[in-house]
């Protein structure tokens, strides 16, 4: 009898497992913006519907770049190419087509036998990006091949799967390891000058030690003093003389 119960339990367990494996998606194919924030929990990444593209970490010679947005399929792959319709939401977009980004096509293609496609957004670096952040909002539009409405747990957080917002700028935020006592008042012009004179990048300021900050402050103040002595005083954007912090004087 005991063996019968064990056999019966195994039988029903197998039925349960079989049900899980054959419960396939059978609705209309769906498309969604598939963008996630990379965290330590790679098995369950945090889905997001906005991202920032900044030129601030690039050298001054970089004039353009490309940001790829992933679009994924929920449903069956097809044996033929299918059209993807994307629309710029003008009311929510401040970036100017042809000035800040290359105009997008009205239609893209999900190739046959594929479940993922990347939409390239070609971005132009403009002078005004150092003072103003721009926004580009895209929306997936339904068509004869795809729906774009997905009900999922992310919607409870206000995360959209049919719209994606890209913020674009060239602004350099004050690094957390910028010490005013040695480096003085932060400015974009000053940090770029430091990088050019000491062969650094803006990103280096996220990891430097206090001893390195002290060296930078004193080395740059010597450079600024030499420039002044030679009749080439360095000024900030507002016209004031550039100086390092009081502890570097």
C-alpha positions in Angstrom: 0.0 0.0 0.0 2.8 2.4 0.9 4.3 1.8 -2.6 0.9 2.6 -4.1 0.8 6.1 -2.4 4.4 6.8 -3.4 3.6 5.9 -7.0 0.5 8.0 -7.0 2.3 11.0 -5.6 5.0 10.7 -8.3 2.3 10.4 -11.0 0.5 13.6 -9.9 3.9 15.4 -9.6 4.7 14.4 -13.2 1.3 15.7 -14.3 2.1 19.0 -12.6 5.5 19.3 -14.2 4.0 18.4 -17.6 1.4 21.2 -17.3 4.2 23.8 -16.6 6.1 22.8 -19.8 3.2 22.9 -22.2 1.5 26.1 -21.0 2.8 28.1 -24.0 2.0 31.7 -25.0 -0.7 31.7 -27.6 -1.9 35.3 -27.9 -1.0 37.9 -30.4 2.7 38.8 -30.7 3.7 41.7 -28.5 6.6 44.1 -28.7 8.1 46.0 -25.7 11.0 48.2 -24.9 13.3 45.8 -23.0 15.7 48.0 -21.0 17.0 47.1 -17.5 19.2 48.6 -14.9 22.2 46.4 -14.4 22.5 45.5 -10.8 24.2 42.8 -8.7 21.0 40.8 -9.0 21.4 39.8 -12.7 18.8 37.1 -12.5 16.1 39.7 -11.7 17.3 43.0 -13.1 15.3 46.2 -12.4 13.3 47.2 -15.5 13.4 50.9 -16.4 11.8 53.0 -19.1 14.2 56.0 -19.0 18.0 56.3 -19.5 20.6 59.0 -19.7 23.1 59.5 -22.5 25.8 62.0 -21.7 28.8 63.2 -23.7 30.4 64.5 -20.5 32.8 61.5 -20.1 33.9 61.7 -23.7 36.9 63.8 -24.9 36.2 67.0 -26.7 36.9 65.5 -30.1 33.8 63.3 -29.9 31.0 65.0 -31.9 28.4 62.2 -32.1 27.5 58.8 -30.9 24.9 56.1 -31.0 22.6 54.8 -28.3 20.9 51.4 -29.0 17.5 50.7 -27.5 16.5 47.0 -27.2 13.0 45.9 -28.4 12.0 42.4 -27.5 9.3 40.0 -28.7 6.7 38.3 -26.5 5.2 35.6 -28.6 6.3 33.3 -31.5 9.1 34.0 -33.9 8.0 34.2 -37.5 9.6 32.9 -40.7 9.4 36.4 -42.3 10.4 39.9 -41.5 7.9 42.0 -39.6 7.5 45.7 -39.3 8.0 47.7 -36.1 6.4 51.1 -35.9 8.0 53.7 -33.6 6.8 57.3 -33.1 8.4 60.3 -31.4 6.1 61.8 -28.8 6.4 65.4 -29.7 4.6 66.7 -26.6 7.2 65.0 -24.3 10.3 65.6 -26.5 12.5 68.7 -26.2 15.4 67.4 -28.4 15.3 68.7 -31.9 15.4 66.2 -34.8 18.3 67.0 -37.2 20.0 69.1 -34.5 20.3 66.9 -31.4 19.6 63.5 -33.0 19.2 62.0 -36.5 15.5 61.7 -37.4 14.2 58.2 -36.7 12.6 56.1 -39.4 8.9 55.5 -39.1 9.4 51.7 -39.5 12.0 49.3 -38.4 12.2 45.5 -38.9 12.2 42.5 -36.7 14.0 40.0 -38.8 12.7 36.5 -39.4 13.4 34.0 -36.6 14.5 36.7 -34.3 13.1 37.8 -30.9 15.3 40.9 -30.3 16.2 44.0 -32.3 18.2 47.1 -31.4 17.0 50.5 -32.6 20.0 52.9 -33.1 19.5 56.5 -32.0 22.2 58.6 -33.6 22.9 61.5 -31.3 24.8 64.7 -32.2 26.9 66.6 -29.6 25.9 70.3 -29.6 27.3 73.2 -27.5 24.0 73.8 -25.8 24.0 70.4 -24.2 26.6 71.6 -21.7 23.9 73.9 -20.3 20.7 72.1 -21.0 19.4 68.5 -20.8 17.2 67.4 -23.7 14.6 64.7 -23.7 13.6 62.2 -26.5 10.5 60.1 -25.9 9.6 57.2 -28.2 6.5 55.1 -28.4 5.9 51.7 -29.9 2.8 51.7 -32.1 0.6 48.6 -32.7 0.2 47.3 -36.2 -1.0 44.3 -38.1 1.9 42.2 -36.8 2.2 43.3 -33.2 0.4 44.6 -30.2 2.2 46.8 -27.7 0.1 46.6 -24.6 1.6 44.4 -21.9 0.2 43.8 -18.4 3.0 42.9 -16.1 4.2 43.5 -12.5 6.3 46.4 -13.7 3.2 48.4 -14.5 2.5 48.6 -10.8 5.7 50.7 -10.4 4.6 53.0 -13.2 7.2 51.5 -15.6 6.0 51.6 -19.2 6.9 48.9 -21.8 5.5 50.8 -24.8 7.3 54.1 -24.2 11.0 54.9 -23.6 12.5 58.2 -22.6 16.1 59.1 -23.4 17.7 62.1 -21.7 20.6 63.6 -23.5 23.2 66.1 -22.2 26.9 67.1 -22.0 26.8 68.3 -18.4 29.4 67.4 -15.9 28.2 67.0 -12.4 30.5 67.9 -9.5 32.3 64.6 -8.5 31.7 63.4 -5.0 35.5 63.4 -4.5 36.0 67.0 -5.6 37.4 68.7 -2.4 36.8 72.4 -2.5 39.6 73.1 0.0 42.2 71.8 -2.6 40.4 72.2 -5.9 38.3 75.3 -5.3 34.9 76.0 -6.7 33.8 73.4 -9.2 33.3 74.3 -12.8 33.1 72.4 -16.1 36.0 74.5 -17.5 38.2 73.8 -14.5 37.7 70.0 -14.5 38.3 69.8 -18.2 41.5 71.9 -17.9 42.7 69.6 -15.1 42.1 66.6 -17.3 43.9 68.0 -20.3 46.9 69.2 -18.2 47.3 66.1 -16.0 46.3 63.4 -18.6 43.1 62.4 -16.7 39.5 61.8 -17.5 36.4 63.1 -15.8 35.7 59.5 -14.7 39.0 59.4 -12.8 37.5 61.7 -10.2 35.2 58.9 -9.0 38.1 56.9 -7.6 40.9 59.3 -6.7 42.3 59.3 -3.2 42.7 62.4 -1.0 46.5 62.4 -1.6 45.8 62.6 -5.4 43.4 65.5 -4.8 46.1 67.4 -2.9 48.6 66.8 -5.7 46.1 68.0 -8.3 45.3 71.1 -6.4 48.9 72.2 -5.9 50.0 71.2 -9.4 47.2 73.1 -11.1 47.8 76.2 -8.9 51.4 76.2 -10.0 50.2 76.0 -13.6 47.7 78.8 -13.2 50.4 81.0 -11.5 52.8 80.3 -14.4 50.1 81.2 -17.0 49.4 84.5 -15.1 53.1 85.3 -14.9 53.3 84.8 -18.7 50.4 87.1 -19.3 47.9 84.3 -20.1 45.7 84.4 -17.1 43.1 81.6 -17.1 39.5 82.8 -16.5 36.3 80.9 -15.7 33.3 81.1 -17.9 31.9 84.0 -15.8 35.1 86.1 -16.3 36.6 85.5 -12.9 40.2 84.4 -12.5 40.4 80.6 -12.1 42.1 79.5 -8.9 42.3 76.3 -6.9 41.3 75.9 -3.3 42.7 77.8 -0.4 44.8 74.8 0.8 46.5 74.7 -2.6 47.6 78.4 -2.6 
